[in-house]
């Protein structure tokens, strides 16, 4: 039977088909405020968190006077002959017992005077019950104190016991009061049971909500709802259906709930004659309370009842922002006494599931976008960070490590290429930023530098000056640091294999030079201005002899930046590492230096290592 939340309702609360109309929502705050019995809400450390109007009227207090105060500060005991502390100890013990055991505790009639507005105390007798409110993990979240004022009854009992009150009039009054007290006790028992059931449902809903908050995939969501949610409803199985594509539902079911020929995770047509499909398609709640109702719903569902033994069904739509995005269904092998509160609990779970579903789908869409960006970044990286040339008697190894997994390229780059006059150019640089915008700027700077180097064929300082001017003229709006070096071999030094390392530094960390004997020298000269600031700034060339077997290490700051350490300390650490591993083959040296920073790289890292070999030595040899 399909029951509409907005259908016409007769005076008895039924629609035209005779089905009971269910409320869309329950305003628990209004219910609490309307309760005629006084209730006080306490935190586990017995601080007043709330009180209903009946409690405030009984005690003559306002909410502002009570909230935030310890209950025994707000209501101190009035010492008397039988209770030196005025009953504080007994009431505290009852509250703490309920809190610590997780079970309600009923006190005997308790005399507990309350402060009077005019000063002093007013004698009162109370029927007190302490009720714990548990969270999903079973811990006490709040303690409810039901405080029924029975002062009038106690006084009437006392008068009835007096000789002057033993007449028929007083006996009749005693019977009336006792009957009234019995009726009220029955009401209170029912109220306590209802409160415990409400607490159980709220705890179950809280548990589902917490678990849904941790769900990261659609399968996680379905598992939470069909496992944890079913426990709260006492159901045999369940299904989460999610709209997918045009006219289909992706269905995730618990074992033993699948229609014939449908797996536990499959697609169903949106117009299939099952309760979950109808709820997702129409937005209506479907409640089939027994086997007869289920068999009458559709021949397909009747077949499902016969094959699975699931006789009763309830399905509600999953909705978000006015859109239907799926449905939540549960089934029972034994028809339950399905109360309105059970359906409302299912609706509340569906609302939580819908929010989680939208969050998961948004996350999956973002992951797809990031994957697309990553693919483009990888292609850009392959096109820009190319394999270096291997000039005669020189060996070059390069590495690049991105700062973030979602963007495989950033602002750091390396480059090595041959210039027309026979020199080998080495470049290491860092454009500000760590995303695809930095990558685009890096591509511009790298390509312009290559073009300028080939056209000008000047010294590194001359080429960097021309690059700075070109960046201004071409409106390459970025800042960058860089080291440009060339490997030269004067004709008079060709026979001995001695070369010259000539470089210019535009605000970049200094290169390292490892001698054939293993001594590490930090080529630390005063760096020139960054690129992109002032094209007219002077730039300087530096020269150092490069003997056969020597190694040059160029790097970006990501290799030497360490949390809690200065850049100079990071460079000192790099010098020490290179000093220990300098004789290794250049490829292995690169891997060792990066492995040392494994898991600690917070910025892009570009690394270039060059080794010069003697004329007679094979390049693949690890030793000069």
N, C-alpha and C positions, 0 to 999 in steps of 0.2 A: 504493500500500500504506500503510495506517495503522498506525503503530507506537506502542504505548503505553509510556510511561516506567515504568508501574507494573505491567505485565503479567507473567504467569509466565515465568520464564526457566529454561532447562535448563542443564546443566553446561557447555555450550559457549558460553554467553552468548547464546542465541537464544530467541525466544519460540515459541509453539506453531506459528506459521506459518513459522518458519524465518528470520524477519527478525532482523538483528543488533540486540541491545539497546544503545542509546546511553546513556551516563551523563548524568545531569541537569546536573552541574556538575563542573568540574575544580579541585581544590584545588592551585593553583600553588605555594603556600607548602610544602605537604607534598611536592610533586614536587621542589622545589629542595632541601629538607632530605634527601631520599632519594637524590639523585644521588651515585654512588660517586666521581665525579671531583671534585677540589677546584676550587671556584669562589669568586672574590672579586668583590664588586660595588663599583665606585668611582663617585663623582660626576665630572663633567667636569673639576673641578680636582684630581682624583686623591685625594680624601678617601674613606676606607673607609666604605661605607654598610651592607654586610652581607657575610657569609661563610657558606657552608654547612658542616655538621658535618665533611664530608670534608676541607675546607680547614683547619679548626681542628685536626683530628686530625693532619694532615700537618705543620703548623707548630708544634704544641704550644702554641697560644695559645687564649685564651677570647674570646668575642665582646665582652665588656666591655673587654678590653685593646685592641681594634682599632677599633671603631666610633667615628667622629669624628676619627680621626687621619689625617694624610697618610701614604700608603702607605710612603714612604721614611723617614718618622720612625718608623713601626712596625717597618720592616725596613730598617735602614741597611746600606749596602754594606760589605763587608770588603775593603779594598784588598789587591791582590796584584800580582805582577809584570806580568801581562798586562792587568789592569784597575785603574788607580790608584784608581778610585772604587768598585771591587768590583762592577761591572756595573750600577750605578744608571743611568748615562747610556743604555745600550742598552735597558734595560727601560722607562725613561721615554719614549724615542723611540718604542718600539713602541706604548705606551698612547696617546701623543699622536697618533701617525699614525692609529690606529683612530678616535680621537675626531674628528680634523679631516677625515679623508677619508670617514668613514661606512662604511668597509669593514674586515673582519677582517684582522688581521696576525699571521702566524705567525713566531716567532723560531727561529733555529737553537738547538741545544742550548746552554743558558746555565748557566755556573757562577755561582751566587749563594748565598753562605753566609748562614745565618740565625743570629741570636743564640741561644746555648744558655742553658738555664735556670740552669746552674751557672756561667755567665760565659763570655766568649769567644764563638767562633763554631763552628757545625757545618757542615762542607763539604757542599754539596748541588749536584746538577745537575738542571736543570729543562727540561721541554718546555712553553714558554709560548705561549699564543695570546691576543691582545687582540681583543675583539668589541664593537663599538658597539651600543647599544640606542637606536633613533631614535624620536622622537615623530611625531605626524601631520604636522608641518611639515618633517620631515627633519632636525631638529636633534638632536644627541646628548644623550640624557637620562641615560644611564649608560654606563660601560665595564665589561664583564665580562673578568676575567682567568682563563683556565683554566690552572691551575698543576699539571702532572703531574710528580711527583717521580720522576726516572729515575736516581737516584744508583746504585742497585744494578746497573742495566744497564750504566752507564758503567764501573763498577768491574770487572764481569765481562768486558767487552770488553777492558779493559786487561790483565787477567790472561790472557785467551786469547791476547793478542799476545805475552805473555812466553814465552821458550823453554821454561820448565817447564810451560807450559800448552798446548803444541801437540799433545798426545796426542788420541786418539779421544774420550776422556771430555770434554775441554774443547771439542773441535770440536762434539760433539753438544750440549753445553750452549749453545754460541754459537748453533747453529741453533735450539734451543728458544727462547732469549731473543729472537732476531731474529724468529722466527715469532710469538711472543707480542706483540712490539712492532708487527709488521705488523698483527696482528688488532686491537690496541688503537688503532693509527692509523686503521684503517678505521672502528672504532666512533666515534672522535673526529670523523672527518669527517662521519659520519652525524649525530652529536650537534650538530656545528656547523651543519649544514644544517637540522636540526630547530629549533635555537635561532633561526636566522635567520628561519625560517618563523613561529615563535612570535612573534618580534619584529614581523614584518610584520603578523600578525593583530592583535596588541595595538595596534600603531600605527593600523591601520585602525579598530579598535573605538574607540580614543581619539579619532580624527578624527570619527567619527560621533557620539560622545558630546558632544564640544565643539560640533559643529554643531547637534545637537538642543537643547543648552542655550540656543542663540541663537534657536531657532525660536519664532515668536510666533503663528503660525496653523496650522491643520490642513494647509493646502497647503504651508507651509514644512516641516512634519514629513514629509509624504509625499515632498517633493522630496529632502530630506536622505537619507532611508532608501533611496529607489528610485534615487538617483544615486550618492551617495558609498558607500552600503553595497554596491551592485552591483559596484563596482570591486573591492572586497575579495574578493568571491566569484567574480569572473569571469563573472557572469551576464549574460544578454541583456536582461532586463527584470524588473520587479517590481511589486508592488501592496501598498498599505496599505489595510486594510479596518477601518472603525470602526463599532461597533454604534450604531445610530441608531433611536430609536423602538422599536416592537414588531415584532420579527422582520425587521429590515432591516439591511443593511450599507451604509455609505457607502464607495464604492470609488474610490480614486485610483490610476491605473495609469500606467505609462510607455507611450509610444507603441508601437503594434503588439502590445499585450498584451490588448486588450479582446475579450470575447466578442462574437459577432455581435449587432448592435443595441444594444450598450452603449457609451456614451461613455467618455472617459478619467476622468470624474468623475460617477458615477451611483450609484443605489441598486440593490442586488441583494437578493433574498430570502435570509434567513439559511439556509434549507434548500436553496439552489441547489447543484447537484452539481459544485462546483469546489473545489480543495484549500483555498483561503483560507476559503471558507464552512464547510467541514467543520472546519477547525482552530478557527475562531471559535465554532462551535456546540458542539463536543464537548470542546475543550481538548486534543485529541490532535495530535501532530506527523504531518504527511503528507509522505512522501518517495517520489517517483516517479522512479526513477533513469534510466529510458530511455523510448523512445517506446512500447514495448509496454506497459509499466506504466501510462503516461499514457492510452493508448487504452482499456485495460481498466478504467480508473477509472470512466468514465461516458461515454455517447454524446456528451454536451455537451462534455466535455473533449476527446474524440477529434476533434470538429469544430473545436475551438479549435486543436488541434495541427495540423490540416490547413490552417487559414486563416492561422496565424501562424508556423508552423515551429518553435514552441517545443516541444521534445520531452521535457525533464525538468523536474520541478517539486519544490519543497520549500516547505512552509508550516508555520508555528508560530503558536500563539495569542499574543495580547497579553493579559497578565493584570496586575491590580493589586489588591492587598488581597484575593486569593482570588476576584476577579470577572473574568470574561472580558469584555474590552472591545473585541476585534477580532482581527485576525490580520495577519501579515506573510508575503508569498509572494514567491518568486523563481523565474525560469525560465531554462533554457539551451536554445539552439538546437542545440548539440552536447552530447550527454550527457556530463557530467563524471565524473571518477573521484572521486565524492563521498565524502570521508573523514568520520570521526566529528567531526574538528575543524571541518570546514566547517559541519556542522549545529549544532555548539555555538556557532560564531561567529554563525550566524543567530539562535540562541536568545538569545545575549548582546545582539545588536542589538535583538531584540524586547523584551527587558527594558528597555533604554534608551528605546526608542520608547514603551513603555507608560507609563513615568514622565513623559516629555515630553507625551504625550497627556493624561494626567490633569492636569498643570500647565496646559496650554493650555485644557482644558475648564473648569478652575476659574477661570482668568482670564476666559474668555468669559462664564461665569456671573456673575462679579463685575462685568464691564462691563455686562451686562444689568441687574443690580441698580442700578448707578450711573446707567444711562440712565433707569430708572424713577424714581429719586430726582430726577434732573435734570428730568424732565418735571413731577413734582409741584412742584419748586422754581420752575420757570418759571411754572407756573400761579399759585403763591403770589405770585411777584413781580408778575405782571400784575395781580393783585387788590389788592396793597398799594401798589406804586409806580405809582400812577395818573398820568394826564396832569394837569398843574396847571390851575387856572382861569386865565382871562386877564381880570382886572378892567379896568374902564375906565381907560385911560391908563396901565396897568401891563402890562409884558410879562415873563413868567416862562418860563425854560428849565431843564430838569432832566436829569440823567444819573445812571446807576448802573452800576458795573463790579464784578463779583464777584471775590473773591480766588482762587477755585478753580473749575476748569472743571466738576468733578463736582457742584457745588452752585451754582446760578445765583442764589442769594440768601443773604444772611448777616445780620449784626447792624446794618449801616448802613442808614439810610433818610432820605428827604426827604419833605416834605409841604407842600402849600399849599392853603388852603381859605378860604372866606368865612365870617365870623362874622355872627350875626344883626344886630348893630349897625352893619354896613357896613364894618368893618375887614377887611383881608386878613391872614391869619395865614401865616407862613412858619416851617417847622420843619426843622432838620437834627439828626440824632441817631445815636448809635452804642451798640448793646447789646453787651456783652462776648460774644465767640465769633464763629466764622466758619462755622457749619454750620446744618443745619435746626433745631436746638434754639435757636440764636441767632435764627433767622428767626421761630420761633414766639414767642419772648419779645418780639422787636421788634414783631410784630403786636399783641400784647397792649398794649404800652406805647403804640404809635401810636394804637390805637383808643380806649384810655382817655383819652389826651391830647385827641383830637378831641372826645370826649363832654364832658370837663371844660371845654374851651374854649367850647363852645356853651352849656353850662349856666351857668357862672359869668360869662362875658363880662367877666372882670376883666383886669387887666394881666398881662403875661407872667410876672412874678414870682409873682403870686397863682395863676395857672393851674399853674405848675410846683410850687408848694407843695401845691396840691390833688392834683396828679398823684402826688406822692411819698406822700401820705397814702393815696390810693387803691391804689397798688401794695402798700403794707403791708397794708391791709385785705383786698385781694383775693388776697394771698399770691403776688404776681408776684415770684418769687425771682430777681432779676437786678439787675445794675448797669448804668447807662446814663449817657452824657453827652448833652447836648442844648443847642441854642440855639433859643428860641422868640422870634420877632419879630412885631410887628404894624405894618402901614402905616396910618397915620391921617392924616386931613386935617381940621384944625379948620375950622369954618365961616368964621372970619375970614380964612383963608388960601386959600379955595377959588378965588378969582378969579385968584390968582397962580400956582397950580399947585404951591405949596410943600406938602410933606407932612412928617410926622414918622415916623422909624424908632424904635420903642420895642422894646427887647429885654432878655432875661434869660438869663444863661449858666450852665448847670449843668455846670461842669468841662470844657467843650468848647473846641476851638481857636477863636480870636476871628474874627468876621466881618471882611470887607474892604468898604470904601466907596470907590468911585471917583467923584470929583467930575466935573461936566460938563466941566471943563478937563483932566481926565485925571490929577489928583493922587490917589494911592492912600493911604488912611488905614487903619491897622490899628486896629479898634475894640477895643483891648486894655484892658479893665477887669479888676479882680481877679475871677476866676471864683468862683462859688458852689460848694457841695458837689455831688458826683455825685448822681444820682437813685438811690434804693434803699438809702441809708446811714442817714440820719436825717431823717425827715419834719418834725421840729421845727426844723431848721436854717433860719436867716433867708435870704431871697433878695431880690435887689435888681434894680430896673428901671433901665435906662439909656436916654437919649434923644439922638437926633441929627437935625438937620435934613436932609431929603431933598429936594434941589432938582430941578427938571425936568432930565432928562438924566443924573442920577446913577445909579450902578449898585451893587447890593449883591451880594456873593459869599459864600455859605455853603457849607461843605465839611466833609468828615470827614478824620481824620488820615491815611487812606490816600493822599490826594492830596499830602501834604507829607512823608511818611516816606521817607527815602532811606538806603540802606545806607551805613554809615560816616559819617552826618551826624546832628546833633541835630535835634530837632523845631523849635527856633527857626531853625536854618539852613534847614530845609525851608520854613518860613513866609516867611522872607526871600526865598527863591527864588520863591515864589508871588507875593509882592508885586511883585517885579521883572517877572515874566511878565505879570501883570495890568496893570501900568503900561504895558507895550509894546503890549498887545492890547486895552486897555480900550474904545476906540471901536468895536470890531467889533460886529456884531449879536450878541445874546446866545446864539443857537444856535451860531454860529461860534466865539464865545469859549469856550463849553463844550467844543467839539470840539478846539480848539487846546490847552486846558489838559490834556485827557486824552491827546491825541496826544503831548504832551511827556513823559508818563509811560508811554508805550506800551512794553510788555515789562518794565517795572520795578515794576509794581503787585504788592505782596506782601500787601496788605490790601484789604478792600472799600473802594470809593470811592463816596460819594454827593456830588452837586454840585447846587447850586441858585443860579441867577443871576437877579436881578430888576432891571429898568430902569424908572425913572419917566420919563414923557413929559410935555411941555407939553400944555395943554388943546387947543391948535390943531394939534398935530403928529400925523400918522398913525403908528400903533404900529409898522407894518412898516418905517418909515424907520430906516436905520442911524445917523443923526445927529439930535441933538435940535434 
